[in-house]
Amino acid sequence: MKPLSHRNEIPHNYYITDFSVGFSIKQERKGKTIQIKEMHLNHLLFLIEGELNVSYNEFRNHLCVAGEMIFISRDSNLLAEAYTEIRYLLLSFNNQLSILDQLDLSDLKEFNNERNIFNKLDIRPPLQGVIDSILFYQQNKVESPQLDEAKQKEIFLVLKTFYTKQELARFLKPILNQDIDFKAYIIKNYINAKNVEELAQLCNLSVRSLTRKFKLYFEDSPYRWMLKQKSHHIKALLADKKIPMQQIIKEYGFSSPAHFTTYCKKHFGMTPSAYRKQLNGGAK
């Protein structure tokens, strides 16, 4: 299939990650066991005060002290006990592919044959500055999903900038060990498919197999996921006043301007013209 011109011009930041991300400050008394309920997510634990004895998966009885961080991959069998009174910041997230892209982890696979070691790193001053800002927002009860997302991105930018590739490969080895090729291929190539059938053909899979894998990696059906991407792309094109409405209508297969208007009212709550005006701050 020949790609449509503007579709391939849409930058990757318009890809919808459908992720959850959040920060929380926790405290535990000496001898207490840490409980992390959402083990279907990945977690970064930043130990602010105290000492913690950590065991998970094949790792047993590793000491983590204030000023260190550990990575706990999703579905891990975690057992962590406070040696002293502890205080920590927990970042929980599921947008694994977004993280991989931000850190260029595809370049880290050369280090992936190293033996398994406990995933622990020092919290260096640039990262400590980000953590302090998050603690400030948390203590002042500033609750904003957009802020959480921005701070998560800032954390991974600092990791990429102030830690070596080898350190990151060791720290995030559980992610590197997971099969990310399917998800990466979908994100790179879905824009060239008009529908689920064409996407299955691109992946050399049956629609049934594609749907089963999609549920595992994206927690959604390929049909619903592709609809979300289409909506996000159209929003991006509407935000650009230089792109004619008729061109969007043609490229995305709407049968008429009325059909496009119906679509926009359903997905954006207003006509395309009104939505374009809103996206541009009310400017005509």
C-alpha positions in Angstrom: 0.0 0.0 0.0 1.3 3.4 -0.9 1.5 5.7 2.2 -0.6 8.8 2.2 1.5 11.9 2.1 0.5 13.7 5.3 0.1 10.5 7.3 3.8 9.8 7.1 4.5 13.4 8.1 2.7 12.9 11.4 5.4 12.8 14.1 5.6 9.9 16.6 4.5 12.1 19.5 1.0 11.9 17.9 1.0 8.1 18.6 -1.4 7.5 21.5 0.3 5.5 24.1 -2.8 4.7 26.1 -0.7 4.5 29.2 -1.2 5.1 32.9 1.5 6.8 34.9 1.5 8.1 38.5 3.7 9.1 41.4 3.1 8.3 45.1 5.1 9.0 48.3 5.1 6.1 50.7 6.4 5.5 54.3 6.8 2.3 56.3 8.0 1.5 59.8 10.9 -0.7 60.6 10.2 -4.4 59.9 7.2 -3.7 57.7 6.8 -5.3 54.3 6.2 -3.0 51.3 3.0 -3.7 49.4 2.7 -2.7 45.8 -0.8 -3.5 44.6 -0.5 -2.7 40.9 2.0 -5.3 39.9 0.7 -5.3 36.4 2.6 -2.1 36.0 6.3 -1.3 35.9 7.7 0.6 38.9 10.7 2.8 39.7 11.3 3.0 43.4 13.4 6.0 44.6 14.5 5.4 48.3 14.6 8.8 50.0 15.2 7.7 53.6 16.2 4.5 55.3 17.3 1.0 54.3 15.3 -1.7 52.4 15.9 -5.4 52.0 14.6 -6.4 48.5 13.9 -9.8 47.0 12.1 -10.3 43.7 12.2 -13.0 41.0 15.7 -14.6 41.0 17.2 -11.8 43.2 17.3 -12.4 47.0 18.1 -10.2 50.0 19.6 -7.2 48.3 20.2 -4.0 50.4 18.9 -0.7 49.0 19.8 2.4 50.9 18.7 6.1 50.8 19.9 7.7 47.6 19.4 4.6 45.5 16.7 3.5 43.1 15.5 0.1 41.9 13.5 -1.0 38.9 10.7 -3.5 39.4 9.2 -4.9 36.2 5.6 -5.8 35.9 4.4 -9.1 37.3 7.5 -9.5 39.4 7.3 -11.6 42.6 8.3 -8.8 45.0 9.2 -9.1 48.7 10.7 -6.0 50.3 11.1 -5.4 54.0 12.1 -2.1 55.8 15.3 -2.5 57.7 14.7 0.9 59.2 11.9 3.4 59.0 11.8 4.3 55.3 10.4 6.9 52.9 10.3 6.4 49.2 8.8 7.8 45.9 7.2 5.3 43.6 6.7 5.9 39.9 4.3 3.4 38.3 3.8 3.2 34.6 2.8 0.9 31.7 3.9 2.9 28.7 6.8 0.6 28.0 7.2 1.3 24.3 7.2 5.0 25.0 10.0 4.5 27.5 12.0 2.3 25.1 11.8 5.0 22.5 12.8 7.8 24.9 15.9 5.9 26.0 16.8 4.4 22.6 16.9 1.0 24.3 17.2 -0.7 20.9 20.8 0.4 21.0 21.3 -1.3 24.4 20.6 -4.8 23.2 24.4 -5.3 22.7 24.7 -5.3 26.5 21.8 -7.8 26.9 24.0 -10.9 27.1 25.5 -9.9 30.4 24.7 -12.0 33.4 21.7 -11.0 35.4 22.5 -8.5 38.2 20.3 -6.7 40.7 18.7 -3.6 39.2 19.9 -0.8 41.4 21.5 2.6 40.6 22.6 5.7 42.6 20.3 8.7 42.4 22.6 11.3 40.9 22.2 15.1 41.5 20.3 15.9 38.2 17.8 13.1 39.0 17.6 14.2 42.6 16.5 17.6 41.4 13.6 16.1 39.5 12.6 14.0 42.5 12.7 17.0 44.8 10.3 18.8 42.4 7.9 15.8 42.4 8.0 15.6 46.2 7.2 19.3 46.3 4.1 18.9 44.1 3.0 15.8 46.0 3.3 17.5 49.4 1.3 20.5 48.1 -1.3 18.1 46.7 -0.9 19.2 43.1 -2.7 16.5 41.2 -2.4 16.5 37.4 -2.0 13.6 35.0 -0.3 16.0 32.5 2.2 16.9 35.2 2.8 13.3 36.1 3.4 12.5 32.4 5.8 15.5 32.0 7.8 14.5 35.1 8.0 10.9 34.0 9.5 12.0 30.7 11.9 14.3 32.5 13.1 11.4 34.7 13.8 9.3 31.6 15.5 12.2 29.9 17.8 12.5 32.9 18.5 8.8 32.8 19.4 8.9 29.2 21.7 12.0 29.7 23.5 11.3 32.9 23.7 7.5 33.0 25.7 5.2 30.6 24.1 2.8 28.2 25.6 -0.1 30.0 24.1 1.2 33.3 20.7 1.6 31.7 20.9 -1.8 30.0 21.7 -3.5 33.4 19.1 -1.4 35.2 16.3 -2.1 32.7 17.3 -5.6 31.7 13.8 -7.0 32.4 12.3 -4.7 29.8 15.1 -5.6 27.3 14.3 -9.3 27.9 10.6 -8.8 27.0 9.5 -9.3 23.4 9.1 -5.7 22.1 9.6 -6.4 18.4 5.9 -6.9 17.7 4.8 -3.7 19.4 7.6 -1.7 17.8 6.7 -3.0 14.4 3.0 -2.1 14.9 3.9 1.5 15.9 6.2 1.9 13.0 3.9 0.5 10.3 0.3 0.8 11.3 0.0 4.1 9.5 0.3 2.2 6.2 -2.8 0.1 6.8 -6.4 1.2 6.1 -8.0 -1.4 8.3 -7.3 -4.4 10.5 -7.1 -6.8 7.6 -4.3 -4.8 5.9 -2.5 -4.5 9.2 -2.6 -8.3 9.7 -1.2 -8.7 6.2 1.7 -6.4 7.0 2.4 -8.5 10.1 2.1 -11.8 8.1 -0.6 -12.8 10.6 -4.2 -13.9 10.5 -6.7 -11.4 11.9 -7.3 -13.8 14.7 -3.6 -14.0 15.6 -3.2 -10.3 15.3 -6.1 -9.7 17.6 -4.8 -12.1 20.2 -1.3 -10.5 20.2 -2.8 -7.0 20.2 -4.7 -7.8 23.4 -1.5 -9.0 25.0 0.7 -6.0 24.1 -1.8 -3.1 23.7 -4.6 -4.3 26.0 -7.1 -3.4 23.3 -8.4 -4.7 20.0 -6.6 -3.6 16.8 -9.9 -2.1 15.5 -10.4 0.2 18.6 -6.7 1.0 18.7 -6.6 2.0 15.1 -9.7 4.2 15.5 -7.9 6.0 18.4 -4.9 6.6 16.2 -7.0 7.9 13.3 -8.8 10.3 15.7 -5.4 11.6 17.0 -4.0 12.1 13.5 -7.0 14.0 12.3 -6.7 16.2 15.4 -3.1 16.9 14.5 -4.0 17.8 10.9 -6.9 20.0 12.0 -4.5 21.9 14.3 -2.5 22.9 11.1 -4.5 25.6 9.5 -2.5 25.3 6.3 -3.9 21.9 5.5 -7.3 22.2 3.6 -10.3 20.4 5.1 -10.9 18.8 1.7 -7.5 17.2 1.8 -8.2 15.6 5.2 -11.5 14.4 4.0 -9.9 12.8 0.9 -6.9 11.2 2.7 -9.0 9.6 5.4 -11.7 8.3 3.1 -14.7 10.4 4.2 -17.5 10.2 1.6 -18.4 13.9 1.9 -17.9 17.0 4.1 -21.1 16.1 5.9 -19.7 12.7 6.7 -16.5 14.4 8.1 -18.6 16.8 10.1 -20.6 13.9 11.6 -17.3 12.2 12.5 -15.9 15.3 14.2 -19.1 15.9 16.2 -19.0 12.3 17.5 -15.3 12.3 18.4 -14.5 15.9 19.2 -17.9 17.2 20.2 -18.0 19.9 17.5 -17.7 20.6 13.8 -14.3 20.5 12.1 -14.2 24.2 11.7 -15.1 24.9 15.3 -12.6 22.3 16.5 -9.8 23.8 14.3 -10.6 27.2 15.8 -10.4 25.8 19.3 -7.1 24.0 18.6 -5.7 27.3 17.4 -6.7 29.2 20.5 -9.9 30.6 19.0 -8.0 32.2 16.1 -9.8 32.4 12.7 
